[in-house]
Amino acid sequence: MATLQYTGVFALLIAEIFVFVLLILPMPTRWKRAMITWSSRSVVAQRVLYAVRIAFGFILLLFCDAVMRLRKVEQEKHKARLVDEHALCQMKVQMFYAQRNTYLTGITMFLGLILISTHSLIAQLVAGDGTGSASTTPRLATSGPGSSKAENERLKGQLADVRKELEELKKKDRDMEILKKQADSSHKEYMRLADECEGLRKKLGAASESKKDA
């Protein structure tokens, strides 16, 4: 059951990555405006968003459970003095599973928050670009030197805000890359532990066979 739950979390993470890439993908403003408008007004999109919010609640519970399991395994590791190599290998495997589940649920929730903020930011930018392009031509035709200066100041302020928001998005992307690297390192550590465990099993099997022959 736990494997099925975390498989669903991984599938949701893949879907979030796909939607995030779709949002930041360079495309004409008209297409992006149509996509954002559809996602904001469509009944299907609203239902999907409602289901994702419910799923985030379950993921939060899984995250708390994974953190508790990780702390429990760490406490058992510090308390127990394992001499048997097989028991030590099992302890390392349990540690890996706890760390993997913690990283998986944490990354999924973190990327979900980034996705929601990115969607909101792009929607605001697209809406501002649409209203600005519709009202720029009449204002420039009827404005004098003083109003042109005020318009330039307003545009400079908007440009500064957009740059600040883009810097925040870049910072979130860097955090996401760090989490991906941690997940990759955990996967490599798991493969190494699995190889060590398999080697130990073979050694134990060979030792038992040699004892039987003796």
Secondary structure, DSSP 8 states (H G I E B T S, - for coil): -HHHHHHHHHHHHHHHHHHHHHHHS---HHHHHHHHHHHHH-HHHHHHHHHHHHHHHHHHHHHHHHHHHHHHHHHHHHH-----HHHHHHHHHHHHHHHHHHHHHHHHHHHHHHHHHHHHHHHHHHHHHHHHHHHHHHHHHH--HHHHHHHHHHHHHHHHHHHHHHHHHHHHHHHHHHHHHHHHHHHHHHHHHHHHHHHHHHHHHHHHHHHHH-
